[in-house]
Amino acid sequence: MFGGNMNKMMKQVQKIQQDIAKMQEELANRTVESTAGGGAVKVVANGRQELVKIEIKPEAVDPEDIEMLQDLVLAAANEALRKSQEMAANEMSKITGGIKIPGMF
């Protein structure tokens, strides 16, 4: 009675799983960046929410004010991770049609 529909649904679920796995691989190669302090600190993150690069301009390094540099790095890193999460969520919604899947971004 439900056999044909169930098989069709299972194939759709398998396709979505394959698409999600492919998307996650692609996100590892896509990056976003954020800056702080007028570009004194730049942080790059990939679509897996991993920081892949941090650049600090020499003029941002003031031995008398290490806290400022720490704040700039923290702000740029948090913004890069936020952008990375947003990018991943946008890509995921293309696959799932906007349906939220627990544990996925």
N, C-alpha and C positions, 0 to 999 in steps of 0.2 A: 504494500500500500504506500509506504513512504520511501521505499528503496531508491527509486530514481532521483527524487528530490534530495534525499540524504547524501547520495553519491555526489550529486552536483554541488551541494553545499560543502562537502568535505574537500572537493577539488578546489573550490573557491578559497577555503581556509588555507589549504596548502599553498596556493598561489600567493595569497597575502603574506604568508610566512616567508616564502621565497623572496618576495619583493622587499619585505622588511630587512631580511638578511643582506640583500644586495645594497639597499639604501644605507645600511649601517656601514658596510665596507666603503661605499662612496663618501660618506660623511667623514671618514677618517682622513680622506685626502682633501677635503674642503676646509678652508680656514676663514676666520673672521679676525679682525684686529680692533684694538681699542687703544686710545692714547690718554695720557693725563699730563697735567702741567704744561699745556701748550705744545705737546709733542715731545716733552723731555723724556717720557717713559712710554714705550709701546709694548703691548702684549698681544701675542697671536695665539689663538686657540683653534683646535680642529672641531669638527662636528661631533666628536665623541666626548666633548667637554674636557679635553686634555690641553694643558698649556704646552705649546710647542716652541715658543720663542719669546724672549724678553730682551728688549733693547733699552739701554739707558744712556742718554747723551752725557758726555763728560761734565757739562756745565750743571747737570742735575745733582752731581755728587758734591755735597758740601759737608766736610767732616764735622763742622759745627752744628749741622742740622740733619742728622741721620733720620730723625723721626719724619721729616717732610718727605724724604725719599721713600721711606717705608710706606707712608700714606699714599704716595703717587703710584707705587707698584701695586699696592692693594686695590686702589680704585680702578686702575687699568685692568688688572686681572679679573676683578669681579665683573666689570663691564664686558670684557671679552667672553667670559663664561656665560653671562646672560645672553649675549648675542649668539653664542654657540647653541645654547638651549633653544632659543627662538628659531634658529635655522633648522635644527633637528625636528622641532615640533611642526614647523611648516612643511617639511618634507614628509614627515609621518602622516600628516593630515591629507596629503595628496594620495597616499596609499590607502588609508583607512576611511577616507571620505569624511573626516572630521570626528570620527568616533574615537574616544579616548580609550587606550588600552593600558590597563594598570601596569606599572613598571617600565613603560616605554616613554622615555623623555617626559 
